[in-house]
């Protein structure tokens, strides 16, 4: 079975055709349990997310802030494995028909085997992989397997990226470009800031790929702000925080659905 990169591309094109940004939710696999995590991904789609990134919990994150680190710790202590991440992708995609990506650091993929991981992610119906710590100059092996199996390779760019570096990153990527709105780790912010708009402008100058912004968006107003200049709005910590604060599994899933609905309305009122 081939991966669903074409579904990802069509989803982003469809959002643009509607005159809006896509809403992309991030949720870690195995949090608070594998089963509840799967229901949370489905709830994000039910609420209005166009795309979901499923996080592969990692013990030594470089991009994830304290909220997602807490969720990852719960998942890891619960014994989550790569097989559980793939199951999350499989069941969420099968239930919704929507594009699901995996966001992971490179080390677990490298240890698992790049070709094996790409093949199994594609078989699960995955749309691609976001690899925030894989340098473009070291990514050829992964990209070869990803392309063979119909998967997008999404790279992360930051405000510190020089224009020449941006061009190299975007030339190697597919699906979309993940623009980190500011320097630092993930987490909700009071303001997303002008850095993000400048980064989107500079990134678009180097490629035709959609540019989606993450790191800091937590409410409909911020979603609308980012949607006014980006092709997609990525929200992670706000979803995870709602789940952490919820009283029980059912409430956690309901909280994801509610926030997705609020944010979906936000991306539709931009401009």
N, C-alpha and C positions, 0 to 999 in steps of 0.2 A: 504493500500500500504506500502511495506517495503522500507526502505531507501536504498541508493545505495553505501554502504560501499564496496561491491564487485567490483563495477565499479572503485572506488578510488584505491583499491588494484591492480586491473588489469592495470590501467593507470600507476601506479608507476613501476610495473613489466615490462610493455612494454617499458617504457623509459630506464630502466636498460638494457633490451635486445638490445636496439639500441646503447648501450654504451654511454649513456648520462644521465645527471640529468634531472629531470622534472622541468618545469617552473611553478611556482605557483604565481598567481597575487592576490593582496588584493585590494578590492575597497569597500568603505562604502555604504550601502544601503541609498537611499534617497538623494544622493548627485549628482548634485546640486538639482535635483528633483528625485522622484521615477522613473519616466519614463526614464529620461536621464541616471540615474544610471543603469537601466536594460540594456539599449543600450551599456553602457560602459563595462559591464560584457561580453556581447556578443562580443564586439569589442576586448576585451582581448583574448578571445578564437579564434576569427578570425585571430588575429595577430600571434598566436602561443602558447598561454598559454595552459598548459595541465590541470590545475586545477585552480579554482578561490575560494578564501575566500571572502565571503560577510560579511562586518563588521556591527554589530548592534550598531549604534551610541550611545554613552554613555556620560553623562555630567561630569563624574568624573573619567577619565581614569588613569590607573597606568602605562600602557606600551606605550601608543601612544604619540608621540612627537607632536610638534606644527603644522606641516602640516596636519596630520590626525585630530588633535583636531579642526582645522579650518573647515575642511570638516564636521566633526561631528556636529559642532555648526550650520552650515548652514542647515544640514539635520534636526536637532532637532527643529530649528526655523521654518522649513518648515512643522513641525508636523509629522515627520516620526514615525511610530508605528511598533510593532512586525509583524503585519499583512502585512506591506509593505516589511519588510525583507523577510518574507516567500514568498510573491509574487515575489520578485526579484529572489529568489532561483528557484521557480517554472518555471518562464518564461525563465530564462537563461538556465536551464537544459533542458526544453522542446524544446527550439530552437536549442540547440547544441548537446545534448546527452552526455555532458561532466560532470565530477564530480564537484559539488558546495558544499562547506562547509559554515557554519556560524562561525564567530569569535565573541565571546561575553564575557563580564564579567558576573560573576555568578548571581549578584543581579537581573537583569531583568528576567532571566530564573526562578530563585527561586520565584519571585513574580508572574510570569505568571503561574507557576506550571511545575515542571520538566517533569512529565509524559505527560502533555498536549503539552508542547513545543516539546518533542521528537516525539510524535505522529504526530503533525502537520508538523514538519520539514521533517519527513519521507514521509508523504503524498505529500509534495511539491517536492519530488524527491531529497532531500538533502542527502549528503554523510556522514555528520558528523558534529561535533562541536569542535572548539578549545576554551578552557576555561582557559585563562592565569592566572586567580586569584583563581581558585578552587583548594584547597589543595587536594592532592591524598587521604589523610586519611579521608577527608570529602566527597569523590566523589562516594561512593558506590551506593547511591540512583540514581544519574544521570546515572552512568554506567549501572545499571540494566535496566533502561528504554531505554537507547541508544542501548544496545545489543538486547533487545526485538524487537526494531523497525528497526534494520539493519543500525545503525549509528556508525561511528567511534567516539572515544573520544580521541582527540589529546591534550597531555599535553606539556607544555613549560619547557625546561631545560635551565639553564644558566651556564656560566663559573664558577660561585661560587658554583654550585651544587657539593657536595662531591660524590665519587663513590658509596657509600652505598645509598645515597639519589637518585642518578640516577637510580640505580637498582629498587628501589621501584616505582619510577615514570614510568619507561618504562614497568614494569611488569603490571601496571594498564592500560596503554594506548593501543590504537589500531589505525590502519590507518598509521600513521607515528608519529615521534617525531619532535616537533618544537624546534630547537636549536637556542636560541638567541645568536647571534655571539659575543655580548659584553654586558657589564653591561650598563644599562641606558635605555632610551626610544627610540622609533622608529625614524627614520630619515635617510637621505642619509649621507654617510660618504665618506671621501676621500680614506680611506683604510678599508678593512674589517678586516684585521689583522690575526695573527697566533692563537689567542684565539679560533677562530671558528674551525679551523682544529683540535686542541687539544680536544675541546669539542665533536666534531663528533667522534673522535677516542675513547674517553672514553665512550661515549654513546653506540656506536656500540659494545663495549665489554660487555654490559649488556643485549643486546636484538637482535632479528632478524628483528625488524621493520626498515623501511627506516628512515634515519635521514635527515631532510630538514632544511636548514639554512636561517634565516631571520634577519632583523635589519641591514640596512646599504647598501644593494646592490642597485645601481642606474643606472648602465651602463653595456654595453656588456662585457667590460673587467673584471669588478668585477664579473659578472655572470659567466664568463668563469673560473675565479679563484676559486670561490666557487664550481662550478660544477666539478672541478678536484678532490674534496675530499668529496662532499656531494651527497646525493641521490636526493635532490631537492633544488632549489633556490627560495626563497620567496621574492617578491618585492611588497612593498606597497606605501611608501611615494613618491617614484619617479613617480608612476602613478598618485597619487592624486595631486602632484605638477604640473604635466603637465596639468591636468584638471583645476586647479586653475588659471594657467597662460594663458589658452586658451581664445581666443576671441569668446565666444559664445558656445552654446551646441554642435553644429555639429563639431566645431573645437576641442572641448574637447574629444568627442568620437573618432575622427580621431587621436588625439594625443595618446590615449590609444592604439589604433590598431598599430600605428607606433612604439611605445616603445616596445610593446609586440613582434613585429617582430624583432626588434634589439636584445632584450634579448634572444629570441628563437634562434637566430643565435649564440649568445654568449654561451649558454649552449651546443651547438653542436660543439664548437671548443675548448672545454677544453681538458686538458691532454697533 
